[in-house]
Amino acid sequence: MHFVKMEGCGNDYIYLDGEKEAISNPQALARKISDRHFGVGADGMILICPSDTADCRMEMYNADGSRGSMCGNGVRCVARYLYDYKQIKKQEIAVETDSGIHTVRVLKDSEKGKVSMGRPVILDQSHIISLEGQKLEMMLVSMGNPHAVIFMPPEEGSFKTWDMRRAAVISSHSDFSDGVNVELVQVYSETGMKIRVWERGSKETLSCGSGACAAATAAILDGRTKRKVNVEMLGGMLEVEWKSDGEMYLTGSCHFICEGDYPCILQETGA
């Protein structure tokens, strides 16, 4: 089974061609191939399948095998895959996801992509949970998948040393029946912020495209930043712009890492 590994701002996935590879158990395969010790190693697995309504359909699976509805970094890499491997030489490529069709503009010279992420949905502007006996306030935002955005104090130390095990507790809190992605945000200027991300199904990752958009949404609504903002993550920089018509755009890298063959027999075990 042939695979390609790509990364967008450090958010790495294994990409498989659904037209060529018969995947009988994608959940089990995602767990095995994503394992960083016994597999190829990645934040998850993405199948690139035919679509009746777009240039392709993207099926995204987290490292634990759970299905994800959207991945802002992954969808840019899918467009790059179609452009380079499938020779779909269009500047704008439409990708069908579980959260709708997203158009990616391939920026050839800079190996970047700009994706239309849709309109953010504010689920709760001031949600409060109890954590370790303390009240913790967060903004809940949907970008096709749920996010809990938490603003951190401006002191640098609090951001770097925050125990991400607390983010794991928030992610699986009883208030969120299907789990939630968690973003810790430190705004340092009107056009810049740093965030750390805990993704449900993948733990802490170097980057999360939809998380960057959710964090920017919260910061803009809270009056902390302008409508175009640079989001600094552990894996690099993403640019988010929230247009006046409500549409949000995400720009960032999409790079190839490697490709190879993976033993097909391993996907049949169901382990």
C-alpha positions in Angstrom: 0.0 0.0 0.0 1.6 3.3 -1.1 1.5 6.3 1.2 2.7 9.9 1.1 3.5 11.7 4.3 3.0 15.5 4.3 2.9 18.3 6.9 1.2 21.6 7.2 2.9 23.8 9.8 4.2 20.7 11.6 0.7 19.0 11.6 1.7 15.7 9.9 -0.6 13.1 8.3 -0.3 10.0 6.2 -2.1 10.4 2.9 -3.5 7.4 0.9 -5.1 7.4 -2.5 -8.6 6.0 -2.1 -8.9 5.3 -5.8 -5.9 2.9 -5.8 -5.9 1.4 -2.2 -8.7 -0.7 -0.8 -8.9 0.2 2.8 -11.1 -2.3 4.7 -10.7 -0.9 8.2 -9.5 2.7 8.2 -9.9 3.2 11.9 -7.5 0.3 12.7 -5.2 1.3 10.0 -5.0 4.9 11.2 -4.0 3.7 14.7 -1.3 1.5 13.3 0.2 3.7 10.7 0.1 6.8 12.9 2.0 5.2 15.7 5.4 7.0 16.1 7.2 3.9 17.4 5.7 1.0 15.5 4.2 2.7 12.5 5.2 5.5 10.1 4.3 8.1 12.7 1.8 11.0 12.3 -1.0 13.0 13.9 -3.4 10.9 11.8 -4.3 9.5 8.4 -6.2 11.1 5.5 -7.8 9.2 2.6 -8.2 11.0 -0.7 -11.3 9.6 -2.4 -13.4 10.4 -5.5 -16.2 13.0 -5.1 -19.3 13.7 -7.1 -19.3 17.3 -6.0 -15.7 18.4 -5.8 -12.2 17.5 -7.1 -11.9 15.0 -4.3 -13.3 13.9 -1.0 -11.1 13.9 2.2 -11.7 11.4 5.0 -9.7 12.3 8.0 -8.8 10.0 10.9 -7.0 11.0 14.2 -4.1 9.0 15.5 -6.5 7.1 17.8 -8.6 6.0 14.9 -11.5 8.4 15.6 -13.0 10.2 12.6 -12.5 14.0 12.3 -14.8 16.2 10.3 -12.3 18.9 9.2 -8.6 19.6 9.3 -7.4 23.0 8.1 -3.8 21.9 7.7 -4.7 18.6 6.1 -7.0 20.1 3.5 -4.2 22.3 2.2 -2.0 19.2 1.9 -4.7 17.4 0.0 -4.9 20.1 -2.5 -1.1 20.1 -2.9 -1.3 16.3 -3.4 -3.9 16.6 -6.1 -1.8 19.4 -7.8 1.5 17.5 -7.8 0.6 13.8 -7.8 -2.8 13.8 -9.6 -1.7 16.6 -12.0 -4.8 18.6 -11.4 -3.2 21.8 -12.5 -5.8 24.2 -11.2 -5.0 27.1 -9.0 -8.2 26.6 -7.0 -9.0 23.0 -5.9 -12.3 22.0 -4.2 -12.1 19.4 -1.5 -15.2 17.8 0.0 -15.0 17.2 3.8 -17.4 16.0 6.5 -18.0 19.7 7.2 -18.7 20.7 3.6 -16.7 21.7 0.5 -13.6 23.9 1.0 -11.7 25.6 -1.8 -7.9 25.7 -1.5 -5.9 28.2 -3.6 -2.5 26.6 -4.3 0.3 29.2 -4.0 2.9 27.5 -6.2 6.0 29.6 -5.6 5.8 29.6 -1.8 4.6 26.0 -1.2 1.7 27.4 0.6 -2.1 27.1 0.4 -4.9 29.4 1.2 -8.2 27.6 2.2 -11.6 29.0 2.7 -12.6 27.7 6.1 -16.2 28.8 6.1 -17.9 30.8 8.8 -17.1 30.3 12.4 -20.1 29.4 14.6 -20.0 30.7 18.2 -21.4 27.9 20.4 -20.9 29.8 23.7 -19.0 33.0 24.2 -18.5 32.5 27.9 -18.6 28.9 28.9 -17.4 28.0 32.4 -16.3 24.7 33.8 -14.9 23.6 37.1 -11.3 22.3 36.9 -9.3 21.2 40.0 -11.7 23.3 42.2 -11.3 26.4 40.1 -13.6 28.1 37.6 -12.2 28.2 34.1 -13.7 30.4 31.4 -13.5 29.6 27.7 -15.2 30.5 24.4 -16.6 27.6 22.4 -16.3 27.9 18.6 -17.1 25.5 15.8 -15.1 25.4 12.6 -16.9 22.3 11.5 -15.3 20.7 14.6 -15.6 22.0 18.2 -13.0 24.1 19.9 -12.6 25.5 23.4 -10.5 28.7 23.4 -8.8 29.8 26.6 -7.0 33.1 26.9 -3.8 32.9 29.0 -2.2 35.8 31.0 0.4 37.9 29.1 3.3 36.6 31.2 5.4 34.4 29.0 6.1 31.8 31.7 2.4 30.9 32.3 2.0 30.0 28.6 5.1 27.8 28.3 4.7 26.0 31.6 0.9 25.3 31.6 0.4 21.7 32.2 -1.2 20.2 29.1 -2.6 17.3 31.1 -5.2 19.9 32.2 -6.1 20.4 28.5 -6.6 16.6 28.2 -9.1 16.8 31.2 -10.9 19.7 29.5 -11.0 17.9 26.2 -12.9 14.9 27.7 -15.0 17.0 30.2 -18.6 15.8 30.7 -19.8 19.1 29.2 -18.5 17.9 25.8 -20.1 14.6 25.0 -18.0 14.1 21.8 -14.9 15.7 23.2 -13.5 19.1 22.2 -10.2 20.5 20.9 -8.5 22.9 23.3 -6.6 26.0 22.4 -4.4 28.0 24.9 -4.0 31.5 23.5 -1.6 34.3 24.4 -2.2 37.5 22.4 0.9 39.7 22.2 -0.2 42.3 19.6 -3.1 43.4 17.5 -1.8 41.2 14.7 -0.1 38.4 16.6 -0.8 35.5 19.0 0.7 32.3 20.2 -1.3 29.2 20.8 -0.9 25.6 22.0 -3.3 23.0 20.9 -4.7 19.7 22.4 -6.5 17.8 19.7 -9.1 15.3 20.7 -7.9 12.0 19.3 -4.3 13.1 18.8 -3.2 14.8 22.1 -0.9 17.9 21.8 0.1 18.6 18.2 2.5 21.1 16.7 -0.3 22.9 14.8 -4.0 22.8 14.1 -5.5 24.8 11.3 -9.1 24.9 12.5 -7.8 25.6 16.0 -5.9 28.6 14.7 -9.2 29.9 13.1 -11.1 29.2 16.3 -8.5 31.1 18.4 -8.5 34.0 16.0 -12.3 34.1 16.1 -12.3 34.4 19.8 -9.6 37.0 19.9 -11.3 39.2 17.2 -14.7 39.0 19.0 -13.1 39.8 22.3 -11.5 42.9 20.7 -7.9 41.6 21.3 -6.8 41.6 17.7 -7.6 42.9 14.2 -9.4 40.7 11.7 -6.1 39.6 10.1 -3.8 37.9 12.5 -0.6 35.8 12.5 -1.0 32.7 14.7 2.3 31.3 16.0 2.2 27.6 16.8 4.9 25.1 17.8 5.2 24.0 14.2 5.3 27.4 12.6 3.2 30.3 11.6 -0.3 30.4 10.1 -2.2 33.5 8.9 -5.9 33.8 9.6 -8.1 36.5 8.0 -11.8 36.9 8.9 -13.4 38.9 6.0 -16.3 41.3 6.6 -18.6 38.9 4.7 -18.1 36.3 7.5 -15.8 34.0 5.5 -12.6 32.9 7.2 -9.4 32.2 5.3 -6.3 30.2 6.5 -2.9 30.4 4.8 0.0 28.2 5.6 2.6 25.7 4.4 2.0 22.3 2.8 5.2 20.2 2.4 6.0 16.7 1.3 8.1 14.7 3.8 8.4 11.2 2.3 6.6 8.4 0.5 6.8 4.7 0.7 5.0 1.3 0.9 3.3 0.0 4.0 2.5 -3.7 4.4 -1.2 -4.2 3.6 -1.5 -7.2 5.9 -1.3 -4.9 8.9 -4.6 -3.2 8.1 -6.4 -6.5 8.2 -5.7 -7.4 11.8 -8.3 -5.0 13.3 -6.0 -4.3 16.2 
